[in-house]
Amino acid sequence: MLQAARTKGLNLYTYSELEDIKGFVGNFDVKIKRKARYVNQDCNGCGACEEVCPAIGSNEFNEGMNPRPAIYIAFAQAVPSLAQIDMTKCIKCGLCQKVCELNAIDFDQKDVIQELKVGSIIVATGWDEYIPPNGYLGYNTYPNIITQLKLERMLAPNGPTIGHLIRPSDGRRPNKVLFIQCVGSRDLTKNTYCSSGVCCMISIKNSKLIKQHYPDIEVCVAYMDIRAAGKDYEEYYTASREEGIKYIRTNISRIGEDPKTHNLKILMQNTLRDTNELQELEFDLIVLSCAMVPPNEIKKIQKLLKLETSRDGFFKEFHARLNPIDTKIPGIVLAGVSQGPKSIAESISHARAAASSAARLMSKDKFRIALIRAIVDKEKCAKCGLCELNCPYNSIKLFDDGAEVNEILCRGCGTCLANCPSEAINLRYYREKQYEKQIDAILEEI
Amino acid sequence: MAGTIRAQYPSTIRPIRINCTGRVTPNLLIRAISKGADGVIVAG
């Protein structure tokens, strides 16, 4: 991010949202809402305002585990390193204005709509952690059950616990930790897909980290299969087993809690053993390794860009095996997890491929299209607008003198002509008459 | 598809390739039936 911010000719708009998009490949008109930070560019990120602010909320970046003032810098590595005010928390006391030496705080700032002309668009919307329903595997019911992202923040040296592992119920260090894999993934009632082995590898990494910091903590991983597909991943998994991390192949059938100690009791059957007997084990802390899911916000982007999504909710690519980079809309390219769950290495390869796909398109002055496009006979057009309503590619528009096709956006599907009540639209090379002749010829020989 | 999975189908079925199922007009379906076809499958 920092490198991107420093690159000349590259404009970075953080804390911004896509508002509207018009046009087609090579000529997109994009409107971006740059949300008001209530702090202007003079801010140097010194953090003096954070110290005086009396309005306290919870810190989203640390999964709500520590307090955060209403004026804050998003996180330590945020680019640009500017403070911003959460107006839902701010009480407008003005203390930050008094303490700011650079006079950077401006309560009157408004959202700005920035208009841009762009040639191609790369969609890199990333992912969210799956939120289990309340009570599922004890989530949100028992305090000592946390998700992987919370654990990540806890283990981070700049996190809310400065890298110490604690139990949320009493702040003590746990002695026995269990990771539960495939929460919300590979489950027919939730998400059917596997998150590309990412949750497996995160659990292995975090269990190794815990073991390195506190060799006496017993770390177990309850799994269906460990999916360690990738360069050096299997070796990493084997190394973690050698370090003493226990892997139990099981499906957890029940989680209960001791109400006094808040310790967790699980009932499970080790499916690698011959016996059918159920074992009861006790743990201090349980970490749910949740699936990667598409963020909620992508629905808005999907609507604006008219993209398709696959069954898993991520954006649909041109072809799952032969072209997982481009979308069916020319000029719009996918990068990373926006297309489906990926590890960091895979995301980087995918993003680089996306960048070159977009650049290849832009490096040429010309864009070739096929001639199989809808054509309108304006004399027959009754201007009903059904074609505009039904076009999946937004390529046909109704004007005063009849419908008009944008030949770059049009993909030649013919939905408009099938819907046209006055038979004013035809498809070049695939006209109605041609099909009629085909039908006649076929039925003649029979 | 039928070809790649080597599925057998009666020789009296005659496929007509169309760009997109959205392209199929009622006119084509009715024409086929009125000219003597027993049925029309729109697949895609």
Interface residues (C-beta under 8 A of the other chain):
Chain A: I372 N390 P392 G412 C413 G414 T415 L417 A418 L427 Y430 E432 Y435 E436 Q438 I439 D440 I442 L443 I446
Chain B: T12 R14 I16 I18 N19 C20 G22 R23 V24 T25 P26 N27 L28 R31 A32 K35 G36 A37
